[in-house]
Amino acid sequence: MKLLKLTLALVIAAALLTPPATYAQAPPQPPSIPPQSGQPSYVPGEALVRLKSTISMADSVNFSRLGATYLGDVGGAVLRRVAIKEPVESAVARMRLDPTVEYAQPNYVRYAYVAPNDPRYANGNQGDPQNADSNDFQKWLLNGLLNAESAWDLTTGRSDVVIAMIDSGVKLDLPDLAGNIWANSGETPGNGTDDDHNGYVDDVNGWDFSRNTANPGPEPGDGNGDPNVSHGTFTATVADSIGNNGADLAGAAWHLKLMPLKVFRNTGGATDSNIIAAIDYAANNGANVINLSLGSVSPDPCPVSAPAVEAAITRAHNRGVVVVAAAGNETTNSPSTPASCSHVISVGASGHNSTYLANLYSAQVGSKNPDGRASFSNYGPYVDVAAPGVGVLAQGVRSVTDQNLGRGQAGTAYTAFVSGTSFSAPIVSALAGLLISRAKDLGQTLAPNDVKNIIDSTAVALPADPTYGANWAGHGRVNFGAAVAFLGMRVNSSLILQGGSRPQPVGWQQPVTVKLFTPGADVTSATPLAVTQATGTFDSLGMRARLALNIPASGTFDVTASAPGTLTNVKTNQVLANNSTLDMGTLLSGDANGDGAIGINDFGVLSSTFLKKQGDAGFDSRADFDSNGIVNIFDFGLLAVNFGKTSPIQVP
């Protein structure tokens, strides 16, 4: 028996150590992402691999038979970074066909989505703008285009709502940001111990995944251009500069917390392995929103081209995190990653009509129409919404290159106009944070899909692009005021009474409950955005509900209407504005037990209370379908004529 076990063990070991098999057909190649501006599209000699959960052998054995060498884990998933000797694309294609591999991809490199041809940036004239036009411009953008002030009347953000800025680092001591920097309450600063046992030592304010250190601030650079040094601070100040403090800027939100997670060095791109690790960190350490102002274009959408990134974003989504990504600056309708990943709000850039900016920007920088597409912005089916992305006012950090060119001391702050979908995305991340803040104020909970639905449904539709056609901006430009007002709105409604087939005796009236939900919500369990009641009158089948609605903000809603003893009617994707009229149809009477169906059990309820009057022992108001105070033949008639009918909403 021992000899048999030894023989089997040797056979298994030999099988595991056999070189990779050849395949009868050529394995499909992973998408080839073109390099950005001559920079690499992936890390040479590396791949990201996840083995199937059923595989329990040692990684070293598995990767040896795959022709790879284990380098380390990535993030919180069972994802491995491996070294390979053969060309990356052919190695990944071969590994994808191996039965032990769940997915494999190159370790792609993503780049910051900043349009670098801002003349103030190029010429180094980036001190605080003294011209009144430039100071007024931020108010015009935030309030004139985004209707932010009406949102700020309701919330400027809560300190228990966190945006993770996965970027090039954030200047932690910037006056407009310092009070908004996230602090890890489970970590003791500087004691060299992982106090909260999250795998990161002294991660008091975040983490630098590019250097594996606890300092998520920007690097000063090395004097070789240093294009990334300011990027993360730019995006952070656009999203969440402290407002109403007499300092330089006001952010799209004012009082959210920012979790800086650094994945870029001073120049070059960020690897998928670092981006994935940062996404997992954010989701596991309390972030409510993740901002990704980075990416690269590929022939296929994210689930195909970058399954490891797709999986990381799905993990974050499942933990209740809203993920926002820049759509990209390549003027294409091809997918970019991470913007094309599932569960992502992808943000394109709209333009401006500022005379001041028109004097600074050439036509190549961006559209001079605030309702038009910024000339660099990606467009089409992989864009969900748009936000201004041309000449956005932000604060950055001087680099060594700036210092060498006489622009100022490295590490000091400056204010600049910046352009790119990189700066459209944090505007939408801030809006997501405001929505979550407002929901918390109202005692509500918003799932990521709820946040996306509200942002989409309240966006302002934009006209077609003259070159690239309609729907370039998805649902349109975000509207802060309408989106935040969507939560907790108070809907005043009344029923326009429809004539019935018989005279309506006095008292045959009943309250109708109307609920408004975000489109696509599960109306059986989701918290409604608004609830109102109105009084209606019966026709021959039940209640005819034709609603006159007075609402504070237009939008798209799923609507339910119900009354005691009736089936609930549902209408989806109803576009409503102030003084809208919505016909919810007839609410069919006869559902005495409220289970969403009219059947034999309802006859039992009605029979047990037949001819009982209100106030009598045994009177059951559930069977008094016409609310006239007595269960009689008319109630039987309503039940009989609707027998067998069911509601779209079924009670378990």
C-alpha positions, 0 to 999 in steps of 0.5 A: 500500500505504501508503495502504491501511494509513493507511485501515485505521488511520483506520477502526480508530481511528474504531471505537475512539473511537466512543461506547458502543453502545446495546444492544437489551435493557436491560443487567442492573444490578449488585447494589445493596448497601444502605448500612450505617448510612446510609453509602455502599455504593460510591464515587460516580463510580468503577468497577473494570474488568478488560479481557480479556487479548486487548485490547492497545490503550492503556487510555486508548483503551479507557476512552474508548470505554467512557465512562470515564477511567483513574485508576490500577492496583489491586493486582498484577492488570491491574485499573483504577480508572476515573472515570465520569460517568453513574450508577455502576450503569448504567455498570457494567451497560453495561461488563459487556456490552462485548466487551472487558471481562472484568468490571466492578463498582462500587468498593464500600465495606466496613465493619468488623463490630463490634457497637458497643453494648458498654456498656463501650465506649459508657460509656468504662469501658474500662480494664483490667478489675479484676474477677476474673470478667473476667480469668477470662473469657478463660481460659473463652473460649479454653480452656473453649469453644475447647480452646486449651490442648491446642493450645498444648501442641503449638504456640503458633505459629511466627515464620515463619507470618504473618497479614495483618490487613487492617483499620484499622491496628495499634498497633505498639508495644503490649507484647502485639504489638510482638514479633509484628509482621512485618518486611520483611527486604528493606526498609531502614527510612527510606532512601526506596527500594523496596529489595525492588522490590515497588512500595512504598517503606519498607514495613518493617512493612506498608502504609497503602493508605487514605493510601498511606504506609508507616505501617500504624498506626492514625490517632488520629482527628479527634474525629468519633466515630472508630469505626475507630481501635481496630478493627485493634488489637482484631482483632490482639490477639484473634488473636496477643497474646504469651502467657505474658509477664505482660502484659495478654492471651493471644491465640488464638495467641502467636507468629505474625507479624502483617502490618498492612495498613491500608485504613480511615481513622478513620471510614467504610468501606474501598473494594474497590480498597484491599482488593484491593491489600492482598490482593495485597500480602499474597499477594505478600509472604509472608502465610500467612493473611489476616484480613478482619474487614469486609464488606457484604451484597448480594443475590448472592454475591461471585463475582457482586456483586464479581468483582474481589474474588473474583479477588484472593482466588483469586490469594491462594488459588492462592499458598497463602494461607488467607483468613478473613472475618467472616460479618457482623452483619446477622442475615441469611442473605444473602451478604456480601462477602468472606465469600461469596467462593470459597476463604474460611473464613466465620466467624459468632459464637457467644454466652456464658454468663458471669454477668459478661457477662450483667450488662454485656450486654443480650439485644440484644448477643448470645446468653447461650448459648455454643452459641447464635448471637450475636443479631447474627451472620449465619447459614446457607449462607454461614457455614462455622464459628463462634467466640465473638463476644460480649464478647471481651477485646481491646486497643485505642487511644484516639482523639481522640474518647475524649480529648475525652470524658475517657476517656484520652490519644489513642494510649494503649492500653486493654482492652475487651470487644468484640463482633461477627463481626469478633472471631470471624474472627481467632480462626479466623485464629489457628487456621489459623496454628497448623495451618500452624505445627504442619505445619511442625514435622512437616515437612508442607505444608498447602494452604489447602483442607487447613486449611479441611477440618481446621477444618471437620471438627473443629468442634463441632456446635452446636444449631439456632437457635430462630429460624433453624433448623439449620446456622446455624453451618455445621460448628459452633464451632471446636475448637483442640485437636482441629484441631491434634491432627489433624496428626501424630496417631498412630493405633493400629489392629488388624484384627478378623479376619473368617472366610474361606470356607476354612481359613486356613493358618498364615502367611497373614497380611500387613500392612495400611497404613492412611492417614487424610487430610483430607476431599477430599484427593487421596489419590494425592499428599497427605501423610496426616495419619496412617499406621498398620499392622496384620496381617490374614488372607485370605479367599477374595478377599484381605484382609478389613480391619475396623479397630479405631481408637484415635485422640486426636481425633475428626474426619472423615477420608478413609481408605485401606487397602492391602496388598502385592499388593492394590488399595487401598480408599478410604472418604471422609468417615468420622466417627471417634472413639476406639475406632471400628470401620471396615470397609474391606471386602476388599482384592482380591489380584492387583495384582502390579505395583501399578498399581491394576488387576488384569490381564494384566501381573500374570499376567506378573509371577506367571508369571515367579516361579511356584513360586519360594520366598522365598530362591530366585533370581527370587522376587518377593514382589509375586506372593506375594499370601497372604504364605506364602513361595511363589508357587503356585496359590493366588496364581494363583487370587486373581489369576484371581478378581479379574481385571479389577478396579480400585482407586479409586486408579490409579497413573499 
